[in-house]
């Protein structure tokens, strides 16, 4: 986890804020040579969930903007 977790003292108020916080805590980054295979898989899984949430957020924002 990044240093951003030290700044997060409470849960975000809404889902889009939660997705943004998770995106900052689990950033999209390249694997490091010192990581084990297991660490790479674990971090890839974390990021996969964030990517899915970001896609859902994008779709929701797109639908919301069409309704305006």
LUMVEX-910984 format. One record per residue: x, y, z of N, C-alpha, C in turn. Coordinates in steps of 0.2 Angstrom, whole numbers, padded with zeros to 4 digits, always signed. Layout:
<nodes>
XYZXYZXYZ...
</nodes>
This chain:
<nodes>
+0004-0006+0000+0000+0000+0000+0004+0006+0000+0002+0011-0002+0005+0018-0003+0005+0022+0004+0008+0027+0004+0008+0032+0010+0001+0035+0010-0003+0035+0005-0010+0038+0005-0014+0035+0011-0013+0029+0013-0017+0025+0018-0016+0029+0024-0011+0032+0026-0010+0036+0032-0015+0042+0032-0016+0045+0027-0021+0050+0026-0028+0049+0027-0030+0043+0025-0037+0041+0025-0039+0038+0032-0043+0043+0035-0045+0041+0042-0052+0039+0043-0056+0039+0038-0063+0037+0038-0065+0035+0031-0070+0031+0030-0073+0029+0024-0076+0035+0020-0075+0035+0014-0078+0040+0010-0085+0040+0010-0088+0046+0008-0095+0047+0009-0099+0043+0004-0097+0043-0002-0101+0039-0007-0096+0035-0011-0099+0031-0016-0096+0026-0020-0090+0029-0024-0092+0034-0028-0087+0037-0032-0080+0039-0028-0081+0042-0022-0076+0044-0018-0072+0038-0016-0076+0032-0014-0072+0026-0012-0068+0023-0018-0071+0023-0024-0067+0021-0030-0061+0025-0031-0061+0032-0030-0055+0036-0031-0050+0035-0025-0052+0033-0019-0048+0032-0014-0044+0025-0015-0048+0020-0017-0045+0014-0019-0040+0014-0024-0042+0018-0029-0037+0019-0035-0031+0022-0033-0031+0027-0028-0025+0030-0025-0021+0025-0021-0024+0021-0017-0021+0017-0012-0018+0011-0016-0021+0008-0021-0019+0003-0025-0017+0005-0033-0012+0009-0034-0011+0012-0040-0009+0007-0045-0010+0009-0052-0008+0004-0057+0000+0005-0058+0003+0000-0057+0011+0001-0057+0014-0006-0060+0020-0005-0063+0023-0011-0066+0026-0015-0060+0026-0022-0061+0029-0026-0056+0037-0024-0055+0039-0025-0049+0046-0024-0047+0050-0030-0047+0056-0030-0049+0060-0036-0049+0061-0040-0043+0061-0036-0037+0061-0039-0031+0055-0043-0028+0049-0042-0032+0043-0045-0030+0043-0052-0031+0040-0056-0027+0039-0063-0029+0034-0064-0034+0033-0070-0037+0028-0071-0041+0021-0070-0038+0021-0073-0031+0015-0072-0028+0013-0065-0026+0018-0060-0025+0016-0053-0024+0014-0050-0031+0016-0052-0036+0014-0050-0043+0007-0052-0044+0005-0058-0043-0002-0060-0044-0006-0057-0039-0004-0056-0033-0009-0053-0028-0010-0045-0030-0005-0042-0032-0006-0035-0034-0010-0034-0040-0009-0039-0045-0013-0039-0051-0020-0040-0049-0021-0044-0045-0028-0045-0043-0031-0039-0039-0028-0036-0035-0030-0029-0032-0032-0024-0038-0027-0024-0042-0028-0019-0047-0034-0021-0052-0035-0027-0053-0040-0029-0057-0047-0027-0055-0048-0028-0048-0054-0025-0045-0055-0018-0046-0049-0014-0045-0050-0007-0045-0052-0005-0053-0049-0008-0057-0050-0007-0064-0058-0008-0066-0060-0014-0063-0067-0015-0064-0072-0010-0061-0070-0008-0055-0074-0002-0051-0073+0004-0055-0067+0006-0058-0067+0012-0062-0071+0012-0068-0071+0006-0071-0076+0005-0077-0083+0006-0075-0085+0003-0070-0092+0004-0068-0094+0011-0066-0089+0015-0063-0090+0022-0062-0090+0026-0068-0086+0024-0073-0086+0028-0079-0093+0027-0083-0095+0021-0083-0102+0019-0086-0107+0023-0082-0107+0023-0076-0112+0027-0072-0112+0034-0074-0106+0037-0074-0105+0044-0076-0108+0045-0083-0107+0041-0087-0109+0042-0094-0116+0042-0094-0120+0037-0091-0127+0037-0091-0130+0043-0088-0127+0045-0082-0129+0051-0079-0129+0057-0083-0123+0058-0087-0122+0064-0091-0127+0063-0097-0129+0058-0099-0134+0057-0105-0141+0059-0102-0143+0058-0096-0149+0060-0093-0150+0067-0092-0145+0071-0092-0145+0078-0091-0147+0082-0097
</nodes>
